[in-house]
Amino acid sequence: MESRHTVSVPSRGRRTKGLEDAERREEAHTMGTILYAIERPFMRKTFEAIDRHVDSESAYIPVRADARGCSDRIEEIDVDDPGAVDENVRAIDPDVVVYNHRFGIDRFTFYEEYPLVHVRHGASIGRGEVSVTATTILEHVSVALAPGERWATAYRDAVPPDVLVAVVGIPEADVLVDSPPPRERRVLYAPTNYMVGRGAYANTARSVVECFADSEYELLFRPHPTDRREGPGLPVTRACRDRIAALPNVVFDTTTTPAESMRRSDVLISDYSGSIAEWLHTGRPLIQLTDIDAPDREVPRIGTTTEAIDLELVDDRYCNGEPAAVARRRAAWLADLGIPMDGRAGERAAEEVMRCAA
């Protein structure tokens, strides 16, 4: 198929649609009927967790230049211009496109010709992501995969009657289910991005580093990818990284996705980041910093909440776990969120994707 944009398809890639030669049609290797569109490198985590359960051909295209080469688990289709999404999708001609973002969707029209499956990358709680997703992308999709019943309820109120809404869970959190706590005095600090979420990062990052400096705890300092590259959070990141270089017990966490860091940590310090929904799969203590700069929002009180971190609080949660009142609050939130936490979210999502591709 001709395109003014170069699309280099791997050997198991492009379908031979449009070829008139029957022999070539029989001999050609059929492309992944499933095409993932990846916006940012860290978003690969959702697709990889789904794709391990897909028994059909699949590949991904980067939607932005910085998503090139982001996955070594899903085959990448080399596109000349990642921003030419419509042209790239049509040149590849998949049976279904899977997307886990929403920004700029109105720039595209490929979903008028190809089924579009939407799945959240993570599941932020308290940042307005449920309503924003419902009002931006769901009118364009064939299937909306919801992390839990809380999301599904909002989706069903927003989608056209012919759109399927399915509760699948959070695929990237499957690896956290039933993972044993390391009990190595390791704490993970993973707040939401400051530019979009106006979370606690700018107000607490420096104090968190100083709290753990030269303590008996190891701190994994994990700013959101946005705060590592742009916006008002970037100067904070640079200052903290310089300070961390002098601290033997504080690590600037550079892993692309957070699952391994979560598996290795005993306590999470966050605010209303999507990392919280993943962390809830571990059953381990959660400390939420409430010093946010968004006047129209509040940090949902799921774990232990505090304006500022201190080692006495961390030590109590590490040694004694969460108090009964916090445990009851967490249980109530889990019931309200309705996220299946059985380690099979990726499997359920893959089933829906393959059904849409059939």
LINVEN-V46647 format. One record per residue. N is the residue number from 0. PHI is phi in degrees with one decimal (none if undefined). OMEGA is omega in radians with two decimals (NA if undefined). D_CENTER is the distance of its C-alpha to the mean C-alpha in Angstrom with 2 decimals. Layout:
n=<N/N>
phi=<PHI/PHI>
omega=<OMEGA/OMEGA>
d_center=<D_CENTER/D_CENTER>
//
This chain:
n=<0/1/2/3/4/5/6/7/8/9/10/11/12/13/14/15/16/17/18/19/20/21/22/23/24/25/26/27/28/29/30/31/32/33/34/35/36/37/38/39/40/41/42/43/44/45/46/47/48/49/50/51/52/53/54/55/56/57/58/59/60/61/62/63/64/65/66/67/68/69/70/71/72/73/74/75/76/77/78/79/80/81/82/83/84/85/86/87/88/89/90/91/92/93/94/95/96/97/98/99/100/101/102/103/104/105/106/107/108/109/110/111/112/113/114/115/116/117/118/119/120/121/122/123/124/125/126/127/128/129/130/131/132/133/134/135/136/137/138/139/140/141/142/143/144/145/146/147/148/149/150/151/152/153/154/155/156/157/158/159/160/161/162/163/164/165/166/167/168/169/170/171/172/173/174/175/176/177/178/179/180/181/182/183/184/185/186/187/188/189/190/191/192/193/194/195/196/197/198/199/200/201/202/203/204/205/206/207/208/209/210/211/212/213/214/215/216/217/218/219/220/221/222/223/224/225/226/227/228/229/230/231/232/233/234/235/236/237/238/239/240/241/242/243/244/245/246/247/248/249/250/251/252/253/254/255/256/257/258/259/260/261/262/263/264/265/266/267/268/269/270/271/272/273/274/275/276/277/278/279/280/281/282/283/284/285/286/287/288/289/290/291/292/293/294/295/296/297/298/299/300/301/302/303/304/305/306/307/308/309/310/311/312/313/314/315/316/317/318/319/320/321/322/323/324/325/326/327/328/329/330/331/332/333/334/335/336/337/338/339/340/341/342/343/344/345/346/347/348/349/350/351/352/353/354/355/356/357>
phi=<none/-75.9/-152.7/-78.0/-110.6/-75.1/-127.9/-90.8/-100.5/-62.1/-58.9/-96.1/-82.0/-57.1/-73.8/-100.4/-57.3/96.3/-72.4/-92.7/-82.1/-62.5/-65.0/-64.6/-64.7/-71.7/-85.2/-65.5/-84.0/-75.6/-73.7/-47.3/-65.7/-108.0/-120.8/-92.6/-112.2/-104.2/-85.4/-129.4/-53.7/-67.9/-75.3/-61.4/-57.5/-68.8/-64.7/-63.6/-67.5/-81.0/-65.1/-65.3/-106.2/-89.4/-105.5/-116.2/-63.8/-152.5/-162.7/-133.1/-119.5/-76.5/-96.6/-130.6/-61.0/-74.2/-90.1/-61.4/64.6/-78.9/-125.3/-106.0/-110.9/-119.9/-66.5/-95.7/-97.2/-76.0/-112.4/-68.2/-131.6/-58.5/-73.8/-86.3/-63.3/-58.0/-63.0/-66.9/-62.5/-67.7/-69.2/-78.6/60.1/-79.6/-90.7/-155.5/-114.0/-113.7/-132.8/-126.7/-137.3/-142.7/-62.7/75.4/-62.3/-71.3/-77.2/-106.8/-134.8/-59.0/-69.7/-75.9/-114.4/-125.7/-59.2/-118.7/-106.2/-108.4/-136.1/-65.8/-89.1/79.5/-154.3/-62.8/-122.4/104.2/-100.7/80.5/-67.3/-62.8/-69.3/-65.0/-61.3/-63.5/-100.3/-111.6/-119.3/-65.8/-69.8/-102.8/-101.2/-94.4/-137.5/-115.2/-93.9/-96.6/-63.4/-159.4/-65.1/-60.9/-72.6/-61.2/-61.3/-67.3/-63.1/-63.2/-73.0/-107.7/-83.5/-61.7/-64.1/-91.2/-92.7/-85.9/-113.0/-127.3/-84.4/-118.4/104.8/-117.8/-54.1/-70.3/-93.2/-55.8/-70.0/-90.2/-66.1/63.4/-76.5/-70.4/-65.1/-70.8/53.3/-122.5/53.5/-114.1/-118.7/-108.4/-105.9/-140.7/-84.1/-72.9/-70.4/-76.8/-63.4/-95.5/-84.5/49.3/-80.6/-81.5/-55.1/-63.9/-88.9/-124.1/-56.8/-64.2/-68.4/-64.7/-59.9/-68.0/-59.6/-93.1/-55.8/59.4/-90.9/-84.0/-97.0/-99.5/-107.5/-96.4/-94.6/-127.7/-70.1/-61.2/-52.9/-61.8/-77.0/-94.8/-129.1/-163.5/74.3/-66.3/-80.2/-61.6/-60.1/-63.9/-60.0/-63.1/-64.5/-67.7/-64.3/-62.8/-67.4/-61.3/-57.8/-99.4/-115.4/-69.6/-105.0/-120.7/-117.2/-80.5/-77.1/-107.9/-62.1/-65.5/-120.5/-86.5/-57.3/-66.0/-63.6/-66.9/-59.4/-90.2/-111.6/-96.5/-138.6/-109.8/-110.4/-150.9/-138.4/-128.2/-66.3/-62.2/-62.6/-64.4/-60.8/-68.7/-60.8/-57.1/-67.1/-83.7/75.7/-90.3/-59.7/-124.6/-115.7/-110.5/-88.6/-102.3/-82.3/-105.5/-107.5/-101.3/-66.0/-96.9/-133.9/-132.9/-70.4/-65.5/-82.8/-102.8/-105.2/-77.9/-110.1/-158.8/-73.8/-141.3/-87.3/-145.2/-66.4/-61.4/-66.0/-59.9/-64.3/-65.0/-69.0/-66.6/-81.8/-114.0/73.6/-86.3/-62.0/-58.6/-65.2/-68.7/-61.5/-66.5/-64.7/-61.3/-61.6/-66.0/-65.8/-60.5/-65.2/-70.8/-69.3/63.5/-86.7/-65.1/-121.8/-110.8/79.7/-119.0/-62.7/-61.2/-64.9/-65.6/-63.1/-62.7/-60.2/-68.4/-63.8/-66.8/-65.0/-71.3/-81.4/-69.8>
omega=<-3.09/3.06/3.11/3.05/3.13/3.06/-3.14/-3.06/3.13/-3.06/3.12/-2.98/-2.79/3.07/-3.09/3.13/3.10/3.12/-3.10/-3.11/-3.08/-3.12/3.10/3.14/3.14/-3.03/-3.08/3.12/-3.03/-3.13/2.97/3.05/-3.08/3.13/3.07/3.07/-3.02/-3.08/-3.12/-3.08/-3.07/-3.13/3.12/-3.03/-3.13/-3.11/-3.13/3.13/3.09/-2.98/3.13/3.13/-3.12/3.13/3.11/3.08/-3.12/3.10/3.08/2.98/3.00/3.10/3.00/-3.08/-3.08/3.07/3.09/3.06/-3.03/-3.09/3.02/-3.14/3.10/-3.10/3.13/2.99/-3.08/3.12/-3.11/-3.10/-3.12/-3.12/3.14/-2.98/-3.13/-3.12/-3.12/3.13/-3.10/3.11/3.13/3.07/3.11/3.06/3.12/3.07/3.12/-3.02/3.14/3.04/-3.12/-3.10/3.05/-3.07/-3.14/3.07/-3.01/3.05/-3.05/-3.10/3.03/-3.12/-3.05/3.07/-3.13/3.07/3.11/3.07/-3.14/2.91/-3.02/-3.08/-3.13/-3.12/3.08/-3.12/3.14/-3.06/-3.13/-3.10/-3.14/3.11/-3.11/-3.05/-3.09/-2.97/-2.94/3.10/-3.09/-2.97/3.01/-3.13/3.06/-3.14/-3.06/3.09/-3.11/-3.08/3.13/3.11/-3.08/3.13/3.11/3.13/-3.08/3.11/-3.02/-2.99/2.99/-3.05/-3.11/3.14/3.12/3.01/-3.10/3.06/-3.11/-3.03/-3.12/-3.02/-3.08/3.12/-3.13/-3.07/-3.12/-3.10/3.11/3.09/-3.07/3.10/-3.07/-3.09/3.14/3.13/-3.14/-3.09/3.10/3.04/-3.06/3.14/3.07/-3.12/-3.04/-3.04/-3.10/-3.03/-3.05/-3.09/-3.01/-2.98/-3.08/-3.07/-3.00/-2.99/-3.10/-3.12/3.08/3.12/-3.11/3.12/-3.07/-3.09/3.08/3.08/3.12/3.11/2.94/3.12/2.97/-3.07/-2.99/3.05/3.08/3.13/3.12/-3.10/3.06/-3.01/-3.03/2.98/-3.09/3.11/-3.06/3.09/3.09/3.13/-3.12/-3.14/-3.14/3.14/3.09/3.13/-3.12/-3.13/-3.12/-3.07/-3.09/-3.07/3.09/-3.08/3.00/-3.00/-3.10/3.11/-3.05/3.13/-2.96/-2.98/-3.10/3.10/3.10/3.12/-3.06/-3.01/-3.14/-3.10/3.03/2.96/-3.10/3.06/2.99/3.08/3.03/3.11/-3.14/-3.13/3.08/-3.09/-3.14/3.10/-3.09/-3.07/-3.09/-3.06/3.13/3.04/-3.11/3.08/-3.00/-3.11/-3.10/-3.08/3.13/-3.03/-3.10/-3.10/3.04/3.04/3.12/-3.03/-3.11/3.10/3.04/-3.11/-3.14/3.08/-3.07/-3.09/2.99/-3.04/3.14/3.11/3.13/-3.10/3.12/3.14/3.12/-3.06/-2.98/-3.09/-3.09/3.07/-3.06/-3.11/3.11/3.12/3.10/3.12/3.10/-3.13/3.12/3.10/3.13/3.12/-3.12/-3.13/3.09/3.13/3.05/-3.09/-3.10/-3.14/-3.08/-3.12/3.12/3.12/3.13/3.13/-3.14/3.12/-3.14/3.13/-3.12/3.09/3.13/-3.13/-3.05/NA>
d_center=<33.26/34.11/31.62/32.22/28.97/28.95/26.56/27.19/26.29/26.36/29.01/27.04/25.76/27.45/29.40/33.07/33.21/36.31/38.30/41.82/42.85/42.50/42.86/40.00/37.90/38.67/38.09/34.88/31.71/29.40/25.98/22.70/22.91/19.11/17.57/13.90/13.44/10.98/11.01/9.82/10.03/6.92/5.11/7.65/6.24/5.79/9.09/10.81/10.48/12.02/14.45/16.16/17.62/18.71/22.44/22.78/22.71/19.43/18.34/16.01/16.99/15.60/15.62/16.23/18.44/16.15/13.96/17.19/17.43/13.84/13.98/17.03/16.20/16.16/19.16/18.91/21.33/22.97/23.32/25.76/23.95/20.16/20.78/23.19/20.67/23.35/25.81/23.50/22.39/26.04/27.34/25.16/25.90/23.32/23.66/20.18/17.26/13.64/11.46/8.01/9.24/12.55/14.36/17.61/17.65/21.31/22.19/21.79/24.05/23.01/21.83/25.52/26.35/23.41/21.47/17.93/15.27/12.37/9.27/6.64/2.95/3.61/7.26/9.16/12.79/15.63/14.40/15.60/12.39/13.99/17.15/15.84/13.83/17.00/19.25/17.70/16.52/17.68/21.26/20.43/18.73/20.51/18.00/15.30/13.19/12.74/10.94/14.41/17.82/17.25/14.92/17.21/20.25/19.16/18.16/21.54/23.38/22.02/21.99/25.22/27.05/26.36/22.54/21.26/18.78/17.70/16.07/14.20/12.07/8.63/9.15/7.37/9.53/12.62/13.83/14.20/16.56/20.12/19.38/22.44/22.29/23.54/26.08/26.32/26.03/22.68/20.54/17.01/16.64/13.10/13.55/11.77/12.74/16.38/16.97/14.91/14.62/18.05/17.00/19.18/18.35/21.45/23.66/22.86/21.57/25.14/26.50/23.91/24.91/28.56/28.28/27.31/29.53/32.01/31.19/31.10/27.33/24.86/22.09/18.83/18.11/14.50/14.17/11.13/11.32/12.96/15.58/16.45/17.59/18.85/19.92/21.70/19.45/20.52/24.04/22.79/20.62/23.70/26.03/24.05/23.63/27.40/28.16/25.98/27.99/30.98/29.49/29.64/27.51/24.53/21.99/19.79/16.64/15.82/13.69/10.94/8.37/9.28/10.39/13.87/14.44/13.78/16.15/18.65/18.71/21.01/19.92/16.88/17.79/15.44/16.01/13.74/10.39/7.35/8.27/11.33/10.30/9.25/12.44/14.55/14.56/16.67/19.30/19.91/21.01/18.84/20.37/19.22/20.74/22.01/23.46/21.38/22.83/21.77/25.07/23.86/21.19/21.36/19.14/19.09/21.29/19.61/20.67/23.40/23.44/25.35/25.98/26.41/25.77/28.75/29.46/31.57/28.72/26.42/29.35/30.08/26.62/26.57/30.10/30.33/26.90/26.24/29.37/30.24/29.48/25.91/25.47/26.82/24.53/21.45/22.96/23.58/20.02/18.83/21.48/20.53/16.81/17.88/14.84/16.35/15.99/18.15/16.08/16.46/13.35/12.78/16.49/16.66/14.05/16.02/19.21/18.35/17.34/20.55/22.57/21.64/22.66/25.92>
//
